[in-house]
Amino acid sequence: MGKQPLTRYRLKKLRKKKPDIEILISGDGDDGFRLLLNEHREALKATCEELYDFVWPDWRRHVLEISLQFLDEGEMAAVNGEYRQVDGPTDVLTFPLFERDGNFLPEPFFGPLALGDILLCAPVIGRNAEEHGVSPTSELALVIFHGMLHLLAWDHDTPEKEAKMWTVQERFRDLF
């Protein structure tokens, strides 16, 4: 059975739905990080809403879906090799659904807007936290907000863009 056509009634109902952000958390890897995120899901959602209010106020027209998936080091290394041609695991990889030529261009429709996937590797995040002298929770929050910016086509391919992105992601990491 295919999707039902949007009737005037269904369109009206969808338009009245309160903007929200649904964060889906899945995958293997460190159960501690997954438990932490599930335990603080409302704080994560609230901080994400503030981040998107700051960088993309028009998000309030949608219900957003964001997927956070934990991979073990082997899986992350395989994805990193396939998509970035880099050997070894990394802390975070982001796969935005609406990035076109470096711009965020969501398609107009009246349903949940799935922004994309943020892949996380807990062991690498833990090592980075130790290396940077911060808590693992702080490092996890940093890479999540980094990924959330990438979902909106933010990048750090120039010194100016990097400085702006680092400032914003650190601000919201601290807020979380």
Secondary structure, 3 states (H helix, E strand, C coil): CCCCCCCHHHHHHHHHCCCEEEEEEEECCCHHHHHHHHHCHHHHHHHHHHHHHHHCHHHHHCEEEEEEEECCHHHHHHHHHHHHCCCCCCCEEEEECCEECCEECCCCCCCEEEEEEEEECHHHHHHHHHHHCCCHHHHHHHHHHHHHHHCCCCCCCCHHHHHHHHHHHHHHHHHC
